[in-house]
Amino acid sequence: MPLSAVDVSLTPVTKIDGFVLGCLVDLATGMVLASESGQGDISTPMVAAGAADIANVLAVMSARVAASEELEDVIVTFSNHLHLVRLIGREWSQRVILLVILDRRRANLAIARREIRNFCASVA
Amino acid sequence: MTIRIQPPPRRLPGKVVNDYDKHLASRLTKLAAAGSSGVAPVSSPVAGAIYFQDGRVVFAECGRTPHPTQLSSSLGAMLAGGEATVDAALELLSNRSTSGRFRPMAQPARDASFDSNLRFDGNFSLDSHVSLDGNSSFEVEGLLAEVARRRRLLRQMAGFTADSPLARNPSLPAERMQVSAGQWALIIRVYPGSTSRGLAWALGRSVFSTTSEIYRLIVLGLVTAEVVPDGGAEPVSFTRALTSEKGKTAVTATRRRAGL
């Protein structure tokens, strides 16, 4: 992990069935704040940048739609992996996203979403 | 309280290549390799300091970026400290800098009077100290990679900088729009002549994150800047900042460090 910008342990997230990679990303700057990698050959900076881009594009859409709603999470389904992105904190000063990548064959999506939601609530 | 922001630096002779000032970066790398603890002052053209503990950067500050505001949540407080360090490092490494003598200290501490008088001239004062808690720390290599990434992001902003004058768009581009609390806090403070840097100081936020957020407001059409023609602002892409030729180098270095 190149940076240790925050002293937050991602250990609870690594225990989710099918865990491949997890990282916290500052939505305003795109900086990876913390990361844990379980297996695989996935580039953390690249997936983190992609997750932050997705969240920011949805924020632009939300601004223009103006439906009085807030983005909570995003699920991207690939053939082998699930990318789950959840927003932590609503204040501008701590708009951080948690990205968790799971092996689709081993993960239970409902349980994973619950674990991620609980983790984000504990960190916020 | 009047806040004095250091004026924009006069460019020194010599070149800052695309990523960062190689001279200062080389010095920081040597300090890290030696496992140094202490303070590396930077005196010109932007005054500041970079604090080391056992070869890692635990804090950085400069006269052109604000110190972190105390936040109530633990995550917010940690974010603010780390972001302030990277924000200051970006400013110091973006100019051809003159660095002062490294001051070794077993426990690096910052000069608390730096806030009020901005008299940092390379002579570090030992009169009063605030210990650094070291919650956020950075490897120099990772910090330099992050500075390079942010400089690539800034280059996507079509000439818009933290010092570009702003103005509020008098008419909304749509019948109604939704913004976050943070975006609203920025919009209501934009007056003719405002800058992202001034707004960052007013709110106690990172200059880079404020600049990025203001640029998003320009893309949305809520704020205008003379340097960006109407309708000419493309959203910044974090992915694109990694997929340039330099970006490939940054990703490769990260994977090498991870043993991949």
Chai-1 contact restraints between the chains, C-beta under 6 A:
chainA,res_idxA,chainB,res_idxB,connection_type,confidence,min_distance_angstrom,max_distance_angstrom,comment,restraint_id
A,P2,B,G142,contact,1.0,0.0,6.0,A-B,restraint_1
A,P2,B,T254,contact,1.0,0.0,6.0,A-B,restraint_2
A,L3,B,F138,contact,1.0,0.0,6.0,A-B,restraint_3
A,L3,B,G142,contact,1.0,0.0,6.0,A-B,restraint_4
A,S4,B,S137,contact,1.0,0.0,6.0,A-B,restraint_5
A,A5,B,G82,contact,1.0,0.0,6.0,A-B,restraint_6
A,A5,B,S136,contact,1.0,0.0,6.0,A-B,restraint_7
A,V6,B,M78,contact,1.0,0.0,6.0,A-B,restraint_8
A,D7,B,N135,contact,1.0,0.0,6.0,A-B,restraint_9
A,A28,B,S209,contact,1.0,0.0,6.0,A-B,restraint_10
A,A28,B,S212,contact,1.0,0.0,6.0,A-B,restraint_11
A,A28,B,E213,contact,1.0,0.0,6.0,A-B,restraint_12
A,T29,B,S209,contact,1.0,0.0,6.0,A-B,restraint_13
A,G30,B,F238,contact,1.0,0.0,6.0,A-B,restraint_14
A,S43,B,V251,contact,1.0,0.0,6.0,A-B,restraint_15
A,P45,B,L242,contact,1.0,0.0,6.0,A-B,restraint_16
A,P45,B,V251,contact,1.0,0.0,6.0,A-B,restraint_17
A,P45,B,T254,contact,1.0,0.0,6.0,A-B,restraint_18
A,M46,B,L242,contact,1.0,0.0,6.0,A-B,restraint_19
A,A49,B,F238,contact,1.0,0.0,6.0,A-B,restraint_20
A,A49,B,T239,contact,1.0,0.0,6.0,A-B,restraint_21
A,A49,B,L242,contact,1.0,0.0,6.0,A-B,restraint_22
A,G50,B,T239,contact,1.0,0.0,6.0,A-B,restraint_23
A,A52,B,F238,contact,1.0,0.0,6.0,A-B,restraint_24
A,D53,B,S237,contact,1.0,0.0,6.0,A-B,restraint_25
A,D53,B,F238,contact,1.0,0.0,6.0,A-B,restraint_26
A,D53,B,T239,contact,1.0,0.0,6.0,A-B,restraint_27
A,A63,B,M177,contact,1.0,0.0,6.0,A-B,restraint_28
A,A63,B,Q178,contact,1.0,0.0,6.0,A-B,restraint_29
A,A63,B,L220,contact,1.0,0.0,6.0,A-B,restraint_30
A,A66,B,R176,contact,1.0,0.0,6.0,A-B,restraint_31
A,A66,B,M177,contact,1.0,0.0,6.0,A-B,restraint_32
A,A66,B,Q178,contact,1.0,0.0,6.0,A-B,restraint_33
A,W92,B,G182,contact,1.0,0.0,6.0,A-B,restraint_34
A,S93,B,L71,contact,1.0,0.0,6.0,A-B,restraint_35
A,S93,B,G76,contact,1.0,0.0,6.0,A-B,restraint_36
A,Q94,B,L75,contact,1.0,0.0,6.0,A-B,restraint_37
A,Q94,B,G76,contact,1.0,0.0,6.0,A-B,restraint_38
A,Q94,B,L79,contact,1.0,0.0,6.0,A-B,restraint_39
A,V123,B,L75,contact,1.0,0.0,6.0,A-B,restraint_40
